[in-house]
């Protein structure tokens, strides 16, 4: 039975803007109508996604109606039976006017211990803490972005939040410690930035160092973070206008793949389409990021609105090197579609590479309204035996709907990582069980076919021009005489054909561009190989239509023709005159070289003949 992506949907009572997974079975969503008196409440809801065919509501928390709806959300660690949920929610307009905006909220998902023989108790959603996160007190500011670094057992995470609609844009950095209360966190610092961040992400590089990456419309910046120091933002990549245009593309979303690679979504100018681009981050201060891989979204998507990424084989610690792995990528479009891609992370000779970025599937009209949030669940561990072997993609929309798509997975063992004698040297990993759509070979086949046909036509034309084959195209009649010199006659002399034949005189009527000097010389066959061929002019001074004396080519007879001189013994001026004369009538071109004149005698140019040639040339 063929694998397929299954989906399940639930409709809540409020518009949804944010979502994140607690684990593979629980999903947190949030949204609402804001602080206006529109009758639509502000809520955070915990959904049960354990059933692949049904989503159900597990818990819900009604928020204050005079405050804003959740605008950003990230699920944190679980400590002492409580899972932390960080969110951005602006205080009421009255509190903001008083200079008090406690937009950074921490909620908790509490689950009571299960007693034997009873069903699992229902979880509770409660608010644990609220504080101000940003330094500036701009009344229009809200917490637009919020991200946590990936969790590693026994290691603290860091978080980053960015302002929206602020006159003084800022990014706040905080840590989420391993121990302590679920709501505990601590400021690490702030970054004042010239332009608001369009998106941001954080990753852990070593045991105690992290990195923040953020983008504005046209630039990507990285910031090195540790408990002791937060570096200044460094611009590692800038978008440029496409060829023939002055408008620049714009970044929409950004995510870390590994500490060495980023993936971004780029909207082209004028709603001209969307590109998915992977970048190799610099390893030295003076370097910049390099575009490593890219792929265009379907033409029906003119703009992207969101991005989610999931590593199906993440390392178990921040110091562990990323092995071969497959990533699943989801991009939300302004047409309410979700474009799914897969991409491979490979290592060759200690060099990490991104490869095989390929479309998996396009989910058209995933929602009836604009998609506002995307999030992947954590993949199952290869050591476990999950009931459902899949990774789940959650999406939410302003139309009150939440949809969860289950993407089937399968175990995969790299052939390069096992040996016949020793067995597998590395554990198996997960990949998507549905084959991605690679590049269609038809375009390449079409191009190669056209190239082969062109080469065949050029080759046939060349052989016809050089009299190597029988004419089929008939191109020789349309080419200049200099292009039709037979290859076998280049540099030939009068004794190239030993077959005896009577000497012939050149017919002046043949003095045209239809024959080259090689053809004319080949027409003369001396009876004795020792006899020389002479090129001379008509002694009577008769001229042709080009104003030059008629040319005669034949076997030299000094008593009849008078004295003649070999090419090598000619004066340089006379040689130049002969070349000009033969070039003007099309019998010779520079590309033929002077070798063709070796062994040929030339008549004298002087007196009346010289005057005629001087006037004509």
C-alpha positions in Angstrom: 0.0 0.0 0.0 1.4 3.4 -1.0 2.3 5.8 1.8 0.4 9.1 1.8 0.2 12.2 3.9 -2.9 12.1 6.1 -4.5 15.2 7.7 -6.9 16.0 10.5 -8.6 19.3 11.3 -10.2 21.1 14.2 -12.1 24.5 14.2 -11.9 26.6 17.4 -13.7 29.7 18.4 -11.1 32.3 17.7 -8.6 33.3 15.0 -5.2 31.6 15.4 -1.8 33.2 15.0 0.8 30.9 16.7 1.5 27.2 17.3 4.2 25.0 18.7 4.5 21.3 19.7 4.9 20.1 23.3 5.7 16.6 22.0 4.5 14.4 19.1 1.1 14.1 20.8 0.3 17.6 22.2 0.1 20.9 20.3 -0.3 24.4 21.8 -2.1 27.1 19.7 -3.0 30.7 20.5 -4.8 33.7 19.1 -7.9 35.8 19.6 -9.5 39.1 18.7 -7.1 41.4 20.5 -7.9 44.1 23.0 -10.9 45.5 21.0 -14.5 45.0 22.0 -15.3 42.6 19.2 -16.7 39.8 21.2 -13.8 37.4 20.2 -11.8 36.2 23.2 -8.1 35.8 23.5 -7.1 32.2 24.3 -4.3 29.6 24.5 -5.5 26.0 23.7 -3.8 22.7 24.2 -4.8 20.1 21.6 -4.5 16.3 21.8 -3.0 15.0 18.5 -2.3 11.5 19.6 -5.1 10.2 17.3 -3.9 10.5 13.7 -7.5 10.8 12.5 -8.8 13.3 15.1 -7.7 16.5 16.9 -9.4 17.2 20.2 -9.2 19.9 22.8 -7.3 18.9 26.0 -7.2 22.2 27.8 -7.9 25.9 27.2 -7.0 29.1 29.0 -9.1 32.3 28.5 -6.9 35.4 28.6 -7.9 38.9 29.5 -10.1 40.5 26.9 -8.6 44.0 27.5 -5.1 42.7 26.5 -3.7 41.7 23.2 -3.9 38.2 21.7 -0.8 36.0 21.6 1.5 37.2 18.8 4.5 34.8 19.3 4.9 31.5 21.2 7.5 28.8 22.0 7.3 25.7 24.1 10.1 25.4 26.6 11.4 22.6 28.8 9.5 20.4 31.2 10.5 20.6 34.9 8.8 19.2 38.0 5.8 18.1 36.0 5.2 21.5 34.4 6.0 22.3 30.7 6.8 26.0 30.2 5.2 27.9 27.3 6.7 31.3 26.5 4.5 33.8 24.7 4.3 37.4 23.6 1.1 39.2 24.7 0.8 43.0 25.0 -0.7 44.4 28.2 -3.9 46.5 28.0 -3.8 49.9 26.3 -4.3 51.6 29.7 -1.2 49.8 31.2 0.8 50.7 28.1 -0.1 54.4 28.4 1.3 54.2 31.9 4.6 52.9 30.6 4.0 49.3 31.8 3.9 46.7 29.0 4.5 43.2 30.5 4.5 41.5 27.1 6.7 38.5 28.0 4.4 35.8 29.5 5.3 32.4 30.8 2.5 29.8 31.0 2.6 26.2 32.4 1.0 23.0 31.3 0.4 21.0 34.4 -0.3 17.3 34.4 -1.3 15.5 37.6 0.3 12.1 38.3 -1.6 9.2 36.9 -2.9 6.7 39.5 -3.2 3.0 38.7 -6.4 1.9 37.1 -7.5 5.5 36.2 -7.5 7.4 33.0 -4.8 10.0 32.5 -5.9 13.2 34.2 -6.7 16.3 32.1 -3.9 18.8 31.9 -4.3 22.4 33.1 -3.1 25.6 31.5 -2.0 28.3 33.9 -0.2 31.6 33.7 3.1 31.5 35.7 4.8 34.9 35.1 4.6 38.1 33.2 7.4 40.7 32.8 8.7 43.4 30.5 11.3 42.1 28.1 12.3 45.1 26.1 14.1 48.3 27.3 12.3 50.8 25.2 8.7 51.9 26.2 7.3 52.6 22.8 3.5 52.3 23.0 3.2 50.6 19.6 5.8 47.9 20.3 4.8 44.3 20.6 6.7 41.0 20.8 6.5 39.9 17.2 9.1 37.1 17.1 10.1 34.5 19.7 12.5 31.5 19.3 14.3 29.0 21.6 17.4 27.1 20.8 16.9 23.3 20.3 16.8 21.4 23.6 19.6 19.1 24.6 19.3 17.0 27.8 21.3 18.5 30.6 22.0 21.8 28.7 20.4 25.2 29.1 18.5 26.8 26.2 18.6 30.4 25.2 15.8 32.4 23.7 15.5 35.5 21.6 12.6 37.8 21.0 12.3 40.7 18.6 10.1 43.8 18.5 7.4 44.7 16.0 6.2 48.2 15.1 8.9 49.7 17.3 10.5 53.1 16.6 13.6 51.6 18.2 13.9 48.0 17.0 15.4 45.6 19.5 16.2 42.0 20.1 16.2 40.6 23.7 18.3 37.5 24.6 17.5 35.4 27.6 18.4 32.0 29.0 16.2 29.1 30.1 18.2 27.2 32.7 18.2 23.4 33.2 17.0 23.5 36.8 14.7 25.6 38.9 11.1 26.6 38.5 9.4 26.1 35.1 8.9 29.8 34.8 12.6 30.7 35.6 14.5 32.7 33.0 17.2 35.4 33.0 18.1 38.3 30.8 21.4 38.0 29.0 21.3 41.2 27.0 19.7 43.4 24.3 20.7 44.3 20.8 19.6 47.6 19.3 19.3 47.1 15.5 18.7 49.7 12.8 15.9 47.8 11.1 13.3 45.5 12.6 14.0 41.8 12.2 11.9 40.0 9.7 12.7 36.7 11.3 15.2 35.1 13.7 16.5 31.8 15.0 19.0 30.5 17.6 21.2 27.4 17.8 23.7 26.0 20.3 27.3 25.6 18.9 29.2 24.2 21.9 28.6 23.3 25.6 28.3 27.0 26.5 28.2 29.1 23.3 25.3 29.9 21.0 24.5 31.8 17.9 21.7 34.1 16.9 20.8 34.7 13.3 18.3 37.2 12.1 17.4 38.9 8.8 15.8 42.1 7.8 14.4 42.6 4.3 17.7 42.3 2.5 20.5 41.2 4.9 21.3 38.2 7.2 23.2 38.9 10.4 24.7 36.6 13.0 25.5 37.2 16.6 27.8 35.0 18.8 26.3 34.6 22.3 27.7 33.3 25.6 27.1 34.0 29.2 30.1 36.4 29.2 29.6 38.2 26.0 27.2 39.1 23.2 29.0 40.1 20.0 27.9 42.9 17.7 25.7 41.8 14.7 27.8 40.8 11.7 26.2 41.0 8.2 27.1 37.7 6.5 24.9 38.0 3.4 23.1 40.6 1.4 20.5 40.2 -1.4 21.1 41.9 -4.7 18.8 42.9 -7.5 18.3 40.2 -10.1 19.9 40.8 -13.5 18.1 43.5 -15.4 16.2 44.8 -12.4 16.8 47.5 -9.7 14.3 46.0 -7.2 15.8 43.6 -4.6 14.2 40.3 -3.4 13.2 40.3 0.3 13.8 37.7 3.1 10.6 36.4 4.7 11.8 33.6 7.0 15.0 32.1 8.3 15.8 28.9 10.2 19.0 27.1 11.2 19.6 23.7 9.7 22.8 23.0 11.6 25.2 25.5 13.2 26.9 25.7 9.8 23.9 26.1 7.5 20.8 28.3 7.3 17.7 28.0 5.1 15.7 31.1 4.1 12.6 31.9 2.2 13.0 34.8 -0.3 10.1 36.7 -1.9 10.9 38.0 -5.3 10.0 41.6 -6.2 6.6 42.5 -7.4 5.1 39.2 -6.2 7.2 37.5 -8.8 7.5 34.2 -6.9 9.3 32.5 -4.0 12.8 30.9 -3.7 14.0 28.5 -1.0 17.7 29.1 -0.4 20.3 27.3 1.8 23.4 29.2 2.9 26.8 27.9 4.2 27.7 30.2 7.1 31.2 31.6 7.4 33.8 30.0 9.7 36.2 33.0 9.7 35.5 36.7 10.6 36.4 38.0 7.2 34.2 35.6 5.3 30.6 35.9 4.2 27.9 33.3 3.8 27.7 31.4 0.5 24.6 30.2 -1.3 24.8 26.4 -1.1 21.5 25.3 -2.7 18.2 26.8 -3.9 14.8 25.8 -5.3 11.9 27.8 -6.6 8.4 27.2 -5.3 5.4 26.5 -7.6 4.5 29.5 -9.8 1.1 29.7 -8.2 2.8 30.9 -5.0 3.6 34.6 -5.5 4.6 35.2 -1.8 5.6 33.1 1.2 4.1 33.8 4.6 5.9 31.2 6.8 8.6 28.5 7.2 9.1 25.4 9.3 12.0 23.0 9.3 12.6 19.6 11.0 15.8 17.6 11.2 14.8 14.0 11.2 18.2 12.8 12.7 19.3 15.6 15.1 22.5 15.1 17.2 22.0 14.1 20.8 24.3 16.8 22.2 25.6 20.2 21.1 29.1 18.8 20.7 28.1 15.9 18.5 28.8 16.3 14.8 25.8 16.3 12.5 25.8 13.0 10.6 24.0 12.2 7.4 20.4 13.5 7.8 17.3 14.4 6.0 15.4 17.6 6.6 11.7 18.2 6.0 10.9 21.8 5.0 7.4 23.4 4.8 6.7 26.8 3.3 3.3 28.5 3.6 2.1 30.5 0.6 -0.2 33.5 0.2 -2.6 31.2 -1.6 -3.1 29.1 1.6 -1.0 26.3 0.2 1.9 24.5 1.9 4.9 23.4 -0.2 6.8 20.5 1.3 10.4 19.8 0.4 13.1 17.3 1.5 16.8 18.1 1.6 19.9 16.0 2.5 22.8 16.9 4.8 25.9 14.9 3.6 29.5 14.7 4.7 32.3 13.9 2.2 36.0 14.1 3.1 35.1 16.0 6.3 33.2 18.6 4.3 29.5 19.1 5.1 27.2 19.6 2.1 23.6 20.3 1.4 22.1 18.2 -1.5 19.0 17.0 -3.1 16.6 19.8 -2.3 13.5 18.4 -3.9 9.7 19.0 -3.8 7.9 16.4 -1.8 4.3 17.5 -2.2 2.2 20.7 -2.5 -0.8 20.8 -0.2 -3.2 23.2 -2.0 -5.8 25.1 0.0 -4.6 23.7 3.3 -6.9 26.3 5.0 -9.8 28.4 3.8 -7.9 31.6 5.0 -4.4 32.9 5.3 -1.9 30.6 7.1 -0.4 32.3 10.1 1.8 29.7 11.7 3.7 26.4 11.0 5.4 24.0 13.3 6.9 20.5 13.0 6.7 17.9 15.8 9.9 16.3 17.1 10.6 13.1 15.2 10.6 9.7 17.0 13.8 8.3 18.3 15.3 5.5 16.3 15.7 3.4 19.5 12.0 3.6 20.2 9.1 1.7 18.6 6.5 4.4 17.9 2.9 3.4 17.2 2.9 5.8 14.3 6.1 6.3 12.4 5.6 9.9 11.2 6.5 13.5 11.8 3.6 15.9 12.1 3.2 19.4 10.6 0.8 21.7 12.3 -0.6 24.8 10.6 -3.0 27.5 11.9 -5.0 30.2 10.2 -7.0 33.3 10.9 -10.1 31.3 10.0 -10.1 29.5 13.4 -8.7 26.3 11.9 -5.8 24.0 13.0 -4.7 21.3 10.6 -2.2 18.5 11.4 -0.6 16.7 8.5 1.2 13.4 9.3 4.1 12.7 7.0 5.1 9.0 7.0 8.7 8.1 7.8 10.8 5.0 7.4 14.1 3.8 8.8 17.0 4.1 6.4 20.6 2.8 6.7 23.3 4.5 4.6 25.0 2.0 2.4 28.3 3.9 2.9 28.2 3.5 6.7 28.2 -0.3 6.8 30.6 -3.0 5.8 29.9 -6.6 4.9 32.2 -8.1 7.7 31.6 -5.7 10.5 27.9 -4.9 10.0 26.4 -1.5 10.4 28.9 1.0 11.9 26.2 3.7 12.5 22.6 3.4 13.6 19.8 3.7 11.1 18.1 7.1 10.6 14.7 8.3 9.5 13.7 9.6 6.1 10.4 10.5 4.6 8.7 7.3 3.3 7.3 9.2 0.2 9.8 9.7 -2.6 10.5 13.3 -3.4 10.1 14.6 -6.9 13.6 15.1 -8.3 14.4 17.2 -11.3 12.5 16.1 -14.4 14.9 14.7 -17.1 12.8 16.0 -19.9 14.3 19.5 -19.9 17.8 18.1 -20.0 16.9 15.6 -22.7 15.3 18.3 -24.8 18.3 20.6 -24.5 20.8 17.8 -25.3 18.7 16.8 -28.3 18.8 20.3 -29.7 22.5 20.5 -29.1 23.1 17.2 -30.9 21.0 18.3 -33.9 22.9 21.7 -34.1 26.2 19.9 -33.9 25.1 17.4 -36.6 24.1 20.3 -38.9 27.3 22.2 -38.3 29.3 19.0 -38.9 27.5 18.2 -42.1 27.9 21.8 -43.3 31.6 21.7 -42.6 32.1 18.4 -44.4 30.2 19.6 -47.4 32.1 22.9 -47.5 35.4 21.0 -47.4 34.2 18.5 -50.0 34.6 15.6 -47.6 31.1 14.2 -48.2 28.4 14.3 -50.8 26.2 17.4 -50.6 22.9 16.9 -48.8 22.2 20.4 -47.4 23.7 22.2 -50.4 25.4 24.8 -48.3 28.6 25.1 -50.3 26.9 27.4 -52.9 26.1 29.9 -50.2 29.4 30.1 -48.5 32.4 32.4 -49.3 35.1 30.8 -51.3 37.6 31.1 -48.5 35.4 28.7 -46.4 35.3 26.0 -49.0 39.0 25.2 -49.3 39.2 21.4 -49.3 41.2 20.1 -46.4 43.2 17.6 -48.4 44.5 20.3 -50.8 45.8 22.8 -48.3 49.5 23.4 -48.9 49.5 21.1 -51.9 51.9 21.6 -54.8 51.7 20.8 -58.5 53.4 17.4 -58.0 50.8 16.3 -55.4 49.1 14.1 -58.1 51.7 11.9 -59.9 49.2 10.7 -62.5 50.6 11.9 -65.8 48.4 14.2 -67.9 49.0 16.8 -70.5 49.8 20.3 -69.3 46.9 22.8 -69.4 46.6 26.5 -69.6 44.3 28.3 -67.3 41.2 29.6 -69.0 40.7 33.3 -68.1 37.0 32.8 -68.0 37.6 30.8 -64.8 39.0 33.9 -63.1 36.2 34.1 -60.5 35.5 33.6 -56.8 34.2 30.2 -57.4 37.7 28.6 -57.2 40.6 29.1 -54.8 44.3 29.1 -55.8 44.5 25.6 -54.4 41.8 24.4 -56.8 43.4 26.2 -59.8 46.8 24.7 -59.0 45.3 21.3 -58.7 43.8 21.6 -62.1 47.3 21.8 -63.7 49.0 18.4 -64.0 52.5 18.5 -65.5 53.6 15.7 -67.7 56.9 15.6 -65.9 57.0 15.9 -62.1 60.1 18.0 -62.4 58.2 20.7 -64.4 57.1 23.8 -62.4 53.7 25.5 -62.5 53.7 29.2 -63.1 51.2 31.9 -62.2 51.4 34.9 -64.5 49.4 37.6 -66.2 48.2 37.9 -69.8 51.0 39.6 -71.7 48.4 41.5 -73.9 47.2 43.4 -70.9 43.6 42.2 -71.1 41.8 42.9 -68.0 38.8 41.2 -66.3 35.7 42.8 -64.7 37.6 43.5 -61.5 40.1 45.7 -63.4 43.0 43.3 -62.9 44.9 41.6 -65.7 43.7 38.1 -66.6 45.4 35.4 -64.7 47.1 32.4 -66.4 48.2 29.2 -64.6 50.0 26.4 -66.4 53.3 24.5 -66.8 56.2 26.9 -67.1 58.0 27.2 -70.4 60.7 29.9 -70.1 61.0 30.3 -73.9 57.3 31.0 -74.2 56.5 32.7 -70.9 59.7 34.4 -70.2 61.5 34.4 -66.8 59.7 33.4 -63.6 60.7 33.5 -60.0 59.9 31.1 -57.1 57.9 32.4 -54.1 60.8 32.4 -51.8 63.0 34.4 -54.2 60.4 37.1 -54.8 61.1 40.5 -53.5 58.9 41.2 -50.4 57.1 44.0 -52.2 56.3 41.7 -55.1 55.1 39.0 -52.7 52.8 41.5 -51.1 51.5 42.6 -54.5 50.7 39.0 -55.5 48.9 38.4 -52.2 46.8 41.5 -52.6 46.0 40.6 -56.2 44.9 37.1 -55.3 43.0 38.2 -52.2 41.0 40.8 -54.2 39.7 38.2 -56.6 38.9 35.8 -53.8 41.5 33.2 -54.8 43.5 33.4 -51.6 42.9 34.5 -47.9 45.3 35.0 -45.0 44.1 31.8 -43.3 45.4 29.7 -46.3 48.9 30.7 -45.4 51.9 31.0 -47.9 52.7 27.3 -47.9 50.5 26.8 -50.9 52.9 28.9 -53.0 55.9 26.7 -52.3 57.3 25.2 -55.5 55.2 27.6 -57.7 56.8 30.2 -60.0 55.4 33.7 -60.5 55.6 35.8 -63.5 57.2 39.3 -63.4 55.1 42.3 -62.4 56.3 45.3 -64.2 55.7 47.8 -67.0 52.1 47.9 -68.2 51.1 45.0 -66.1 52.5 46.7 -63.0 50.6 49.9 -63.8 47.3 48.1 -64.4 47.6 46.3 -61.1 48.6 49.4 -59.2 45.5 51.2 -60.4 43.2 48.3 -59.7 44.6 47.6 -56.2 
